[in-house]
Amino acid sequence: MAGIQVALGANSPFLFGHELWRETRIPLFEQATDTRAEELKAQGVRPRVWFGERWITSIFDLFEENVRYFPALLPICDDEDPAAVLDQGRTPGLPELTLHNGTIYRWNRPIYAVVDGRPHLRVENRVLPAGPTVVDIMANAAFYFGLVRTLAEQDRPIWTQMSFNAAEENFHSGARHGIAASVFWPGMGNVPVTELVVRRLLPMAGAGLDRWGVDPADRDRLLAIVEGRCLSGRNGADWQVEAVRQLNPLTDGQRPPDVLRTMLAEYRERMHSNIPVHEWPLPGGLPGPRAPEVPA
């Protein structure tokens, strides 16, 4: 799901005045934290920020990879003896495991934690940027939780129908091209992400939210925002790019700082309106280009 999520929610197209990927945060974080020498890269040493390299069959796979692939950054040991804590009928916090795991930034990262004495595992879904509005964030969450419920309960898991490399390519395609990305999906081949979402994934997300017991009015309101983005071809990144292009054409590969400030000021104003970003007009009130309708 990661590639689909980042394509729909992309929101960081500019860096230092340059228009780059629609979700530039992804490659920026990967590059800024990659301290490997070229020799180590050639030897196959893994980066600490990565998508992964294979499907897993157990949560233990990821914690075992942590030990196998990544040296500890901080030589800190805790006084807790996990075996002794278990013998006392309590739950160990495993502080060394959690500290080490906290230095490895998978885009979908497993988290072990103890809350009120109860241990749990969760997946930290780190692919999405924030915003632009609270309601956009809620729509992203509804789409994620509904779709992941449906996919997790399928008789034939989605990860048995596509290669891990295809999922990784989808992820970087979504980050690079945003809502204009094309992705691979089993049974559909390579398809525009907007078409995939409207025709296949939104109904699945809706069914998943029903199984979570979400109120139908909330379900429809939030998923309609995702659908609106697909039909208009506009998310946060696209609004920013179109706004800047309207305010000032590209000059020597870079946008003037005052143009970016003007765009950001209007972005900030509209962010507080809590109107979904695909409904925002461009500076000057122009509606902006509209994407072709997705085939039924």
PELIN-V604194 format. One record per pair of residues at least 6 apart in sequence whose C-alpha atoms are under 6 Angstrom apart, sorted by sequence separation. I is the first residue (numbers start at 0). GAP is how many residues later the second one is. D is the distance in whole Angstrom. If there is no record, write none. Layout:
BEGIN
i & gap & d
I & GAP & D
I & GAP & D
END
This chain:
BEGIN
i & gap & d
12 & 6 & 6
13 & 6 & 6
112 & 6 & 6
130 & 6 & 6
183 & 6 & 4
228 & 6 & 6
280 & 6 & 5
12 & 7 & 6
84 & 7 & 6
112 & 7 & 6
173 & 7 & 5
182 & 7 & 5
12 & 8 & 5
111 & 8 & 6
172 & 8 & 6
182 & 8 & 6
12 & 9 & 4
111 & 9 & 5
181 & 9 & 5
11 & 10 & 6
12 & 10 & 6
81 & 10 & 5
110 & 10 & 6
181 & 10 & 4
182 & 10 & 6
11 & 11 & 5
12 & 11 & 6
110 & 11 & 5
180 & 11 & 6
181 & 11 & 5
9 & 12 & 6
10 & 12 & 6
11 & 12 & 6
109 & 12 & 6
180 & 12 & 6
9 & 13 & 5
33 & 13 & 6
109 & 13 & 5
169 & 13 & 5
108 & 14 & 6
108 & 15 & 5
107 & 16 & 6
107 & 17 & 5
107 & 18 & 6
29 & 19 & 5
106 & 19 & 5
106 & 20 & 6
193 & 36 & 5
242 & 39 & 6
234 & 43 & 6
233 & 44 & 5
228 & 49 & 5
50 & 55 & 6
47 & 56 & 5
48 & 56 & 5
49 & 56 & 5
50 & 56 & 6
47 & 57 & 6
48 & 57 & 6
146 & 57 & 6
146 & 58 & 4
149 & 58 & 5
231 & 58 & 5
232 & 58 & 5
145 & 59 & 4
148 & 59 & 5
231 & 59 & 5
146 & 61 & 6
142 & 62 & 6
145 & 62 & 4
230 & 62 & 6
145 & 63 & 4
138 & 83 & 5
194 & 99 & 6
53 & 110 & 6
5 & 122 & 6
132 & 138 & 5
131 & 139 & 6
135 & 140 & 6
132 & 141 & 5
22 & 152 & 5
21 & 153 & 6
21 & 154 & 5
20 & 155 & 4
21 & 155 & 6
21 & 156 & 5
2 & 167 & 5
6 & 167 & 4
2 & 168 & 4
5 & 168 & 6
9 & 168 & 6
1 & 169 & 6
5 & 169 & 6
2 & 171 & 5
6 & 171 & 4
7 & 171 & 5
6 & 172 & 5
21 & 215 & 6
12 & 224 & 5
10 & 225 & 5
11 & 225 & 6
10 & 226 & 4
9 & 227 & 6
17 & 236 & 5
16 & 237 & 6
16 & 238 & 5
END
